[in-house]
Amino acid sequence: MQRRVLVATSNPGKLRDFAGAAEPYGITIAAIPHFSSLPPVVEDGATFEANARKKAEAYSLAVPGELVLADDSGLEIDALGGAPGVHSARYAAEEPHAAESNADDEANNARVLRELAGVPRERRAARFVCVLAVARDGQTLQTVRGTAEGLILAAPRGKNGFGYDPLFYFPQIGRTFAELSPAEKSRYSHRGAAFRAFLSWCATAHLTG
Ligand code: ITT
């Protein structure tokens, strides 16, 4: 297994999560060099898989011969018919279907709370989903998925993490994801589970060539 994994993301919260998940294995997480100067990928896929593949394939072309991981992820809330789903990063944007514009975390959380106002706790089930695509030289080699099941609180709790973490209560440990360190979050999170599935794939894949 190689000791360094390149991740194609503009989201520093994801990088911190991956670092937390990789640390127990002695693996270093690195961003793609000069990531911010690469042309952005428009995330217009209908599924997490489609967007993850699109990002991994496009960004892997910038680092020939290297394995590149891209993450597409989001929150599915049952009472909202699975929203925000693939639109999680831009849920509060004026036009959530315009794939270019990401909204900020606080505004996204405020919209979720507005939409769930008056919905009782027993109908606030939600899950985080993370799909990772592994690509090399513009071709996807594998996709893996991880999920985490929880509840949406009526008010934010905790200062760690990013995105919807302060609203996402994980019953198994009685805390929100924003009340966990990166190492703790990786134990329970969709991203930690997907990263471990990626490591299992690496252990069996023939990565020569
Ligand atoms: P990249 O595409 O550059 O990786 P992004 O933030 O735009 O960064 P996505 O399109 O995959 O990434 O959107 C994911 C959004 O889903 C993210 O911005 C959060 O709003 C939410 N999300 C995903 N994983 C999360 C997590 O672990 N905790 C909280 N929110 C999360």
Boltz pocket constraint, residues with backbone or C-beta under 6 A from the ligand:
constraints:
  - pocket:
      binder: B
      contacts: [[A, 8], [A, 9], [A, 10], [A, 11], [A, 14], [A, 17], [A, 43], [A, 71], [A, 72], [A, 73], [A, 74], [A, 75], [A, 85], [A, 86], [A, 88], [A, 89], [A, 102], [A, 108], [A, 128], [A, 129], [A, 161], [A, 162], [A, 163], [A, 164], [A, 165], [A, 177], [A, 189], [A, 191]]
      max_distance: 6.0
